Amino acid sequence: MKRIHILGISGSLRADSTNTVILKTLGSLLPSDFTFEIFEGLDEIPHFSPGLFDTEAVTRFKTAIQQADAVVICTPEYAFGVPGTLKNALDWTVGTGDLSDKPVSVISASPLNSGGNNALASLLLTLTALGTRKNEASALSIPNVKGKIADGVVTDAHTLGELRAQCANLLNLVKS
Ligand SMILES: Cc1cc2nc3c(=O)[nH]c(=O)nc-3n(C[C@H](O)[C@H](O)[C@H](O)COP(=O)(O)O)c2cc1C
């Protein structure tokens, strides 16, 4: 039987990104019959403009989405919004509908109390426009993230439970 494949996309390009740590931790919580990869190369995707042809990086991004059974996006908030690099990459998928009906989990993490809620709300709107498959349990905001990770993994028990719940909800969406 084909294993369920999950694609992780981090909205942060930083090497020691807290959002990428969350994605990696979520990947480690998936059942062993899942496969998980984090997309590398968001920063190689050119600025989107309608009519431009896909570059190799764009094709790689779209192919990674197409080959995944579900997608998890974990992003920081910049200036109350979605990081431009992430929004730009998603804009490339509008015309080809790569995310259409794709089950998603959407996570924002922030060192602030707000948990990146503005970015989360904005990203959810974009993913609605892109026709992704999600429900009211598909979104998670993680405030005060710096105290919840150590040595490259999430250590906070409550957050680990929330990530497990995201995995379970995603599996249900894949099966629905
Ligand atoms: C230019 C800039 C703008 C930021 N704006 C926000 C913001 O609006 N809301 C917020 O919660 N955090 C904001 N932050 C803080 C980020 O959430 C923080 O740097 C976070 O660690 C970035 O995520 P990462 O660790 O995954 O790279 C901002 C950081 C920078 C550098």
The ligand as a Tripos MOL2 file, in Angstrom:
@<TRIPOS>MOLECULE
LIG
   31    33     1     0     0
SMALL
NO_CHARGES

@<TRIPOS>ATOM
      1 C1         11.1440   42.2800   10.1720 C.3       1 LIG1
      2 C2         10.4610   41.4770   11.2360 C.ar      1 LIG1
      3 C3          9.1200   41.6800   11.4750 C.ar      1 LIG1
      4 C4          8.4590   40.9140   12.4430 C.ar      1 LIG1
      5 N1          7.1320   41.0950   12.6380 N.ar      1 LIG1
      6 C5          6.4870   40.3080   13.5160 C.ar      1 LIG1
      7 C6          5.0650   40.4060   13.6620 C.ar      1 LIG1
      8 O1          4.3960   41.2170   13.0410 O.2       1 LIG1
      9 N2          4.4680   39.5440   14.5230 N.ar      1 LIG1
     10 C7          5.1630   38.6030   15.2390 C.ar      1 LIG1
     11 O2          4.5490   37.8370   15.9730 O.2       1 LIG1
     12 N3          6.5140   38.5010   15.1280 N.ar      1 LIG1
     13 C8          7.1750   39.3300   14.2860 C.ar      1 LIG1
     14 N4          8.5240   39.2040   14.1370 N.ar      1 LIG1
     15 C9          9.2640   38.2640   14.9830 C.3       1 LIG1
     16 C10         9.2910   36.8760   14.3730 C.3       1 LIG1
     17 O3          8.1040   36.2030   14.7200 O.3       1 LIG1
     18 C11        10.5150   36.1310   14.9290 C.3       1 LIG1
     19 O4         11.6930   36.7150   14.4300 O.3       1 LIG1
     20 C12        10.4530   34.6500   14.6310 C.3       1 LIG1
     21 O5         11.4080   33.9990   15.4000 O.3       1 LIG1
     22 C13        10.6760   34.3560   13.1700 C.3       1 LIG1
     23 O6         10.3890   32.9960   12.9280 O.3       1 LIG1
     24 P1         11.5530   31.9030   12.7150 P.3       1 LIG1
     25 O7         12.1990   31.6790   14.0630 O.co2     1 LIG1
     26 O8         10.8360   30.6940   12.2300 O.co2     1 LIG1
     27 O9         12.5410   32.4520   11.7200 O.co2     1 LIG1
     28 C14         9.1950   39.9720   13.1870 C.ar      1 LIG1
     29 C15        10.5590   39.7790   12.9360 C.ar      1 LIG1
     30 C16        11.1770   40.5230   11.9770 C.ar      1 LIG1
     31 C17        12.6480   40.2790   11.7140 C.3       1 LIG1
@<TRIPOS>BOND
     1     1     2 1
     2     2     3 ar
     3     2    30 ar
     4     3     4 ar
     5     4     5 ar
     6     4    28 ar
     7     5     6 ar
     8     6     7 ar
     9     6    13 1
    10     7     8 2
    11     7     9 ar
    12     9    10 ar
    13    10    11 2
    14    10    12 ar
    15    12    13 ar
    16    13    14 ar
    17    14    15 1
    18    14    28 ar
    19    15    16 1
    20    16    17 1
    21    16    18 1
    22    18    19 1
    23    18    20 1
    24    20    21 1
    25    20    22 1
    26    22    23 1
    27    23    24 1
    28    24    25 2
    29    24    26 1
    30    24    27 1
    31    28    29 ar
    32    29    30 ar
    33    30    31 1
@<TRIPOS>SUBSTRUCTURE
     1 LIG1         1 GROUP 0 **** ****
